[in-house]
Amino acid sequence: MLEKKLVKRQREKLRQYREIRLRPRLLKLETRLTQALLDNGFVQVATPIIMAKGLLAKMTIGDDHPLAAQVYWLEKNQCLRPMLAPHLYYVLKDLLRLWEKPVSIFEIGPCFRKETQGAKHASEFTMLNLTEFGLPIEDCPRRLRELARLMADAAGLKDYDFETEKSEVYGETLDVVGGEDRIEVGSGAMGPHPLDRPWKIAEPWVGIGFGLERLLMAAENEKSLARMGRSLTYLDGIRLNI
């Protein structure tokens, strides 16, 4: 009896989705975040999904780094990007030379990691990485929280906190945790930072990376990341195998 009710509910959701011509929540979230950043002076960039091994090395991710085992290698010196930061650094080294400061850019796109299976992890996920370079160094802590709040508000995340954590790449980070389960949805850092040196960058900066599927989970108090992201089993969280 319960199974029939659940199937009926999923079929009704599919009918509504088709008739109203809804968009997946993930794509609507991407639109809201993009518009919020554009309205606040950021410029959007788009970089390749394939990443050179040498760029990861500049982030201190060598063969013996814990993250190296999570990388999807395509061949000896290329992989599917596990993060957006190396390509953003690559672009920034020129933009900081060509544009007046501050330079504020962001990218939204898929990233890939061999994650452990679970309700809060996925091998393919969508990242937003925003960064602002050339700030007065004394303004960085305030600006980092300000931008985190901007993204949380755009995502409709009402219940969230900031926590200081340790990162295998950045050292100390300021994380955004939210939702009923208090999951990490974003992680921020500030510079100048030792990671800047290989790019010959010496500017104060702030940056935050958000996982969009996790941001949706926290904002809507969902329990499964699979319902939030790109899927062959779900259409915007609605089961297809019914």
N, C-alpha and C positions, 0 to 999 in steps of 0.2 A: 504493500500500500504506500509506504513512504517512498519507495523507489519510483512508483508511478507519479507521485506528486512532484518529485525532484525533476523527473524527465519533462513533465508538463511545464514546469517553471522555466527550464532551460529552453524549451521550444518557444515559449512565449517571449523570452528575452531575444531569441534569434529573430522572431517575427518583427518585434519592435525595432531591432537593430536595422533590419532591411528596409522597413517602411519609413522610418525616420531618417535613414541614411546617416547614421552616426559615424563618427571617426573613432578609432581606437583611443583609449584614454592616454596611452603613452604618447601618441602623436599630438593630441591636444595639449598635454603637459609641455611637450617640446615647444609648441607654438607660444604658449603663455610665457615660458621662461625666456625664449628668444625675444619676444616683444618687450618684456620688462628690461632686459639688458640693453636692447637698442634704444629704448626710451631714456636710459640712464647713461648714454654716451659710449657704450661698448660697440665694437666692430666685430662682426662674425667672420670667421675664417673656416676654410675646409681643407684638410690635409689628407694625405693618402692613408689607406687602411693598412697597406704593407709597410713595414718599418725595417730599417737597416739595423743589424746587430750592433754596429758601432755607435748608434744613437742611444741604445740601451746602456752600453758601456759607459757613456758619458753621464748616465744617471746612476753610476756605480753598480749596475746590474750586470755582473759578469757571470761566468759559468758556475761559480761557486755561491752565487747569491740565492737566497731562498726563493725569490720570485722566478728565477730562471727555469725551475722545474715546471712552472705553470704556463710557460710560453708555448704557443703553437708555432713551431718552426716550419717554414715552407721549404727551406733549403739551408745550407750551412750559414749563410750570412743574411737571411731575411726571415721575417716572422709576421704573423698577424699582430697588430699593435695591442699590447696588454694595457696601455695607458695612452693618454693624449699628450702628456707633458713634453716628451722629447721633440715631437714635431712642432709644438708651440714655441719651445726654446729656439728651434731652428729658424722659425719665421721671425721671432722677436729680435734676434741678433741683427736683422736688417731693418725692421720697423723702428727700432730704437735709434737707428742712424738716420732714417728718412723722415720720421715724424716728430713733431713737437711732443713734449711730455706734459702730462702722463699719457702713456700708451695703454689702452684698455681693449683687450680682445677676448674672444671666447670661441669655443668650438663645441658642438654636440655631435656625437656619432658613436658607432658601435666599437666595442673593445672585446678582447677575447682572452680568457684565462682558463687553464685546466683547474677549475675550482672543485672542492669537495662537494658532493651532491647533498642537497638539503633544501628546505623550504625557503632559505634566505640567500641562496647562491645560484649562479647560472654561469655556464661557460661562455655564453654570448650575452652581453649587457650593453646598455646605452649610458655613455658618460657625458656629463657637461663639465667642462673645465674652463673657468674664467680666471683671468689674471690681469693685474693692473701694475704697471711698472713706472718708476719715476716719481713716486710720491715722496713728500717729506717723511723721513723715517719715523718721526714722532707720531705721525698720523696712522701708521700701519695697523696697530692693534684695533683702533676704533673702526677703521675702514673695513678690516676683515670681518668683523661682526656685523657691520652695516650691510655688506654685500650678502652675507649668509642670511640675514633677515629678509633682504629683498627677494632672494630665491625661495625661502620658506613661505613667504607671504604669497608669491606668485603661484606656488604649488598648492596653496590651501592647507599647508601644514600649520596647525594652530598650537599644538602642544609639543614643544621641543626645548632642548637645553643644549648648552655648550659643555664639552668635557675635554680636558687635556689628555692626550694619549701619546704613545711612542710609535713611531713608524719605521719600517725597515729601510725606507728610502729617504724620508725627510727629517728623521730624528723625532723632534717633538711636533705634534700637530694639534690644532683646535678642531675637534670633531663636533658635528651636529647630530644629535640623537633625538628621535621622536617616535610618536605613535604609542599605542598601548604597550607594545613589547620593547620600547626604548631601543630601537635598532639604529645603528649608525647609517645615516643617509648621505653624509658629506664630510669631507676632511679638508681643513685649510692649513696653510703654512705662510710664512713670511720670509723676506730676505732683506739685505744680502744674505746669501746662503752658500755653503761650500759647493753645492751643485751648480752654481752660476759660473764657476771658474773656467770649466772647459769651453764655455761659450763666450768667454771674455766679456761677460756682463757684470757690471758693478753698480747696480741700481737698487734702491729700496723697492720692495714689491710685496703684493699680497696675491694669493691664489687659492681657489677652492675647487675641489672636484666633487661632483654629486653623481651618485648612481640613480638614474631616473626611475628605474623599476622599484628600487627601494624607497625612493621619495614617494612614489604612488602608494606603496604598501603602507607607509607610515601615515600619509595623509588620509587614507581611506580605511585604516585599521584592518587591512587584509592580512591573511596568514601565509599566503603562498606567492613567491616571486614568479612562478610559472604563469600565473594568471595575468600578470602585469606586462609581460614582455612579448617579443615576437615568438609565435608558436604555430605549430601545425595541429595542435590538439584543442586550443582555445581560440575563439574569436572575441577579442577584447574581454577575456575572462569568462566567456560563455562556452561551455563544453560542446564540442562537435561530435564526440564519440558517444552519442546517446541513441 
